[in-house]
Amino acid sequence: MRGKHHSMALALGATLAFIHLAWLILVATKLAAPLMDFILGLHHMELEYTMLDFDLGKAVLLLVITFAIGYGIGWIFSLCHHCKK
């Protein structure tokens, strides 16, 4: 059973990390702000915010933390899914 929990945990962790990697690419290429403006506009919102410069150290930390949280949640989901009632 350990392998199944590990597989689901890896899948969710990798998926969340990939989504954040896509966001980091948008930040690094300066395309994040126009996307945020578009998405907020779709929700009939206007917020004042500042996009910080891309920082590789923070980017790596974001990916590591996101993967770890996704892995933990995936492992718990898998554990609950395979519980015998």
N, C-alpha and C positions, 0 to 999 in steps of 0.2 A: 504494500500500500504506500510505502514511503516514496517510491518512484512516481506514483500518480500525483501525490501532493506536490512533489518537486516540479513535475512537468507543468501543472497548472500554475504554480507560483511563478515559474520562469516565464510562462506565456504572458501572464498579467503584468509582471514586472517589466518585461521587455516592451510590451505594448505601451505602457504609461511612459517609459523612458523614451520610446520612439516619438510619441506625441510631443514630449517636451524638447526633444532634439529638433523637431520641425519648428517649434516656437523659437528656439535659440538661433536657428538659421535665419528666421525672419528678423530677429533682433539684430543679428550680426550684419545683415544686408540692408538694414534700415527700412524694411518693409512691414515691420510690426505695427508702427503707429498708424499708417493708412488702413491696415486691416482692422485694428481696434476701433478707429473712427467709423469705419463701415459697419462693423458688428454692433457698436453702440447705437449708431443711427437706425439700424433695423429694429432695435428695441426701444426706439423713441427716447434715447438718452443722450445727454451730452455731459461729459465729465472733463475736468481739467486734470491732466496727469503729465508726468514727465518720464520719458523713456531714458533710462540710464545707458551709458556706453557699454558695449559688450565687454565682459570680463571673463576670460577663459577659466580662471580658478572658480568663480561663482558658477559658471556654466557646468563644469565637471561636477561640482558639488550638487547642483540641482539634479543632474542625471543620476548620480549615485543615490541621493536621498529618495528620488522618485522611484527608482528601481527597487530599492529596499522596501519602501512602503507598499508598492505594488506586489512584490514578492510575498510580503507578510499577509496582505489581504488575500492574495491568491491561495496561499497555503491554508488560511482559515476557511475560505470558501470551499476548497477541496475537502478539507477535513469534515466540514459540516455536510457536504454533499454525500460523502461516503460513510457517514455515521449510520450505524444500525440502530433502528428504533425498537 
